[in-house]
Amino acid sequence: MAPPAPAPSRVFAELDLAPSPVPEGRVGTPVLPGREVHVSGSAELSARPDRARVSMRLGSRKEAAAEARSSVSRRLQYIAHSARLRGVPEENMTVTEDFSRVENTYQMEAEVCIIFSDFGKMQNVCNLLTEKLGTSVTISPPHFYHTPEAIDTLRLLPMCLSNDFQCKSQKETSPVCSVMTQRWAKKRPKPEENYNFIH
């Protein structure tokens, strides 16, 4: 995940030309006050999700319990086989089954949750299952999210941008300081940055 380009810096220069009064009892030229260049900047970062979770529901109701189980089991095997052929590891698939009796029939329901890291493969798997299984399977829209590792990486980027901004601001304000007959002053304590993370 490559960091985006730093946001353009904004330079504000203020020059107070009003001289400070000479202390009482002293003779001399009025003293010009200190001059400062204030630099501020802002940046926004965003990252695309690196995972997607898709849920698939299927079921069967039969008079015989074995038939209800068998109907769902065959489709579960086909779903798992199709996902494995497209590189989805076994640990990224979770199957939940529910077997119950409804009036004089047996009902078997199952839900398959598959986590994808490759969104192209996700689309291929979903299209294939829709084509082959039709209405016998209900595929939910994918839920996209960030893994903790991706969020940790994103948290580090503002620090890198902050360092880049300090170097850039010093370079950009040097000509301004020259015009104001000032040189880049000694470094002052850097104020604490404020980072807001929105999920």
C-alpha positions as CSV (number, residue, x, y, z in Angstrom):
1,M,0.0,0.0,0.0
2,A,1.9,3.0,-1.3
3,P,1.6,6.2,0.7
4,P,-0.2,9.0,-1.2
5,A,1.6,12.2,-2.1
6,P,1.8,14.7,0.7
7,A,-0.8,17.5,0.7
8,P,0.4,20.9,-0.5
9,S,1.7,23.0,2.3
10,R,0.3,26.5,3.1
11,V,2.7,29.2,4.2
12,F,1.5,32.2,6.2
13,A,3.9,35.1,6.9
14,E,3.1,37.9,9.3
15,L,5.3,40.9,9.8
16,D,4.6,43.4,12.6
17,L,6.1,46.7,11.5
18,A,5.0,48.6,14.6
19,P,8.2,49.3,16.6
20,S,8.3,48.5,20.3
21,P,8.5,51.6,22.5
22,V,11.9,52.6,24.0
23,P,11.9,51.9,27.8
24,E,11.5,55.0,29.9
25,G,14.8,56.7,30.8
26,R,16.7,55.2,27.8
27,V,17.7,56.9,24.6
28,G,17.9,54.9,21.4
29,T,16.1,53.8,18.3
30,P,12.9,51.9,18.7
31,V,13.4,48.1,18.6
32,L,11.7,46.1,15.9
33,P,9.8,43.2,17.3
34,G,10.6,39.6,16.5
35,R,9.4,38.3,13.2
36,E,7.9,34.8,12.8
37,V,6.9,32.6,9.9
38,H,4.0,30.2,10.8
39,V,3.6,27.1,8.6
40,S,0.6,24.8,8.8
41,G,-0.5,21.9,6.6
42,S,-3.0,19.1,6.5
43,A,-3.4,15.8,4.7
44,E,-6.0,13.1,4.3
45,L,-5.2,9.4,3.9
46,S,-7.4,6.5,2.8
47,A,-6.8,2.9,1.9
48,R,-8.8,0.4,0.0
49,P,-10.2,-2.6,1.9
50,D,-7.9,-5.7,1.7
51,R,-10.5,-8.3,2.5
52,A,-14.1,-9.2,1.6
53,R,-16.5,-11.6,3.2
54,V,-19.2,-13.3,1.2
55,S,-22.0,-15.3,2.8
56,M,-24.0,-18.0,0.9
57,R,-27.2,-19.5,2.2
58,L,-28.8,-22.7,0.9
59,G,-31.4,-25.1,2.2
60,S,-33.6,-28.1,1.5
61,R,-36.9,-29.5,2.8
62,K,-37.7,-33.2,2.2
63,E,-39.9,-35.8,3.7
64,A,-36.8,-38.0,4.4
65,A,-34.1,-36.6,6.6
66,A,-31.3,-38.3,4.5
67,E,-32.6,-36.6,1.3
68,A,-32.6,-33.2,2.9
69,R,-29.1,-33.6,4.2
70,S,-27.8,-35.1,0.9
71,S,-29.2,-32.2,-1.2
72,V,-27.5,-29.5,0.9
73,S,-24.3,-31.6,1.3
74,R,-23.8,-31.9,-2.5
75,R,-24.1,-28.1,-3.0
76,L,-21.7,-27.4,0.0
77,Q,-19.1,-29.7,-1.6
78,Y,-19.5,-28.0,-4.9
79,I,-19.1,-24.5,-3.3
80,A,-16.0,-25.5,-1.4
81,H,-14.5,-27.3,-4.4
82,S,-15.0,-24.2,-6.7
83,A,-13.5,-21.9,-4.1
84,R,-10.4,-24.2,-3.6
85,L,-9.8,-24.4,-7.4
86,R,-9.5,-20.6,-7.4
87,G,-7.0,-20.4,-4.7
88,V,-9.1,-19.9,-1.6
89,P,-7.5,-21.7,1.4
90,E,-9.6,-24.0,3.5
91,E,-9.1,-21.8,6.6
92,N,-10.9,-19.0,4.8
93,M,-14.1,-21.0,4.6
94,T,-16.6,-21.4,7.4
95,V,-19.7,-23.6,7.2
96,T,-22.6,-23.5,9.6
97,E,-25.4,-26.1,9.4
98,D,-28.9,-26.2,11.0
99,F,-31.1,-29.3,10.8
100,S,-34.7,-29.2,12.0
101,R,-38.1,-30.8,11.6
102,V,-40.9,-28.7,10.2
103,E,-44.3,-30.3,10.5
104,N,-44.0,-33.6,8.6
105,T,-40.8,-32.7,6.8
106,Y,-37.1,-32.3,7.6
107,Q,-35.3,-29.1,6.8
108,M,-31.6,-28.7,6.3
109,E,-30.1,-25.2,6.1
110,A,-26.5,-24.1,5.7
111,E,-24.5,-20.9,5.5
112,V,-21.0,-20.7,3.9
113,C,-18.8,-17.7,4.7
114,I,-15.8,-17.2,2.5
115,I,-13.1,-14.6,3.0
116,F,-11.3,-13.3,-0.1
117,S,-8.1,-11.3,-0.4
118,D,-8.3,-11.3,-4.2
119,F,-11.5,-9.5,-5.3
120,G,-11.2,-10.7,-8.9
121,K,-11.3,-14.3,-7.7
122,M,-14.3,-13.4,-5.5
123,Q,-16.2,-12.1,-8.5
124,N,-15.3,-15.3,-10.5
125,V,-16.5,-17.6,-7.7
126,C,-19.7,-15.7,-7.2
127,N,-20.5,-15.6,-10.9
128,L,-19.8,-19.3,-11.3
129,L,-22.0,-20.3,-8.3
130,T,-24.8,-18.1,-9.6
131,E,-24.6,-19.7,-13.0
132,K,-24.3,-23.3,-11.8
133,L,-26.6,-23.4,-8.7
134,G,-29.1,-20.7,-9.7
135,T,-31.8,-19.9,-7.1
136,S,-30.8,-22.9,-5.0
137,V,-28.1,-20.6,-3.3
138,T,-28.5,-17.1,-2.1
139,I,-25.3,-15.0,-2.3
140,S,-25.1,-11.9,-0.2
141,P,-23.3,-8.7,-1.4
142,P,-19.7,-8.8,-0.3
143,H,-18.7,-7.1,3.0
144,F,-15.4,-5.2,2.5
145,Y,-13.1,-4.5,5.5
146,H,-9.5,-3.8,6.6
147,T,-7.4,-6.3,8.4
148,P,-5.6,-5.2,11.6
149,E,-2.3,-5.3,9.7
150,A,-3.6,-2.9,7.1
151,I,-4.9,-0.5,9.7
152,D,-1.5,-0.5,11.5
153,T,0.2,0.3,8.3
154,L,-2.2,3.2,7.7
155,R,-1.5,4.5,11.2
156,L,2.2,4.8,10.4
157,L,1.7,6.9,7.3
158,P,0.9,10.3,9.0
159,M,4.2,10.2,10.8
160,C,6.0,9.8,7.5
161,L,4.0,12.6,6.0
162,S,4.7,14.8,9.0
163,N,8.5,14.4,8.5
164,D,8.1,15.1,4.8
165,F,6.0,18.2,5.6
166,Q,8.7,19.6,8.0
167,C,11.4,19.3,5.4
168,K,9.2,20.8,2.7
169,S,8.0,23.7,4.8
170,Q,11.6,24.6,5.8
171,K,12.6,24.7,2.1
172,E,9.6,26.8,1.1
173,T,9.8,29.3,3.9
174,S,13.6,30.0,3.4
175,P,13.0,32.6,0.6
176,V,10.3,34.2,2.7
177,C,12.6,34.5,5.7
178,S,15.3,36.0,3.4
179,V,12.9,38.7,2.2
180,M,12.1,39.5,5.8
181,T,15.9,39.7,6.5
182,Q,15.5,36.8,8.9
183,R,17.3,33.5,8.8
184,W,15.7,30.2,9.7
185,A,15.6,30.3,13.4
186,K,16.7,27.6,15.8
187,K,14.2,24.8,16.0
188,R,11.4,25.2,18.3
189,P,9.6,22.3,20.0
190,K,7.3,20.7,17.5
191,P,3.7,20.7,18.6
192,E,1.9,17.4,19.0
193,E,0.3,16.2,15.8
194,N,-3.4,15.4,15.8
195,Y,-4.5,12.3,13.9
196,N,-8.1,11.2,13.5
197,F,-8.9,7.7,12.2
198,I,-12.3,7.1,10.6
199,H,-13.4,3.5,9.9
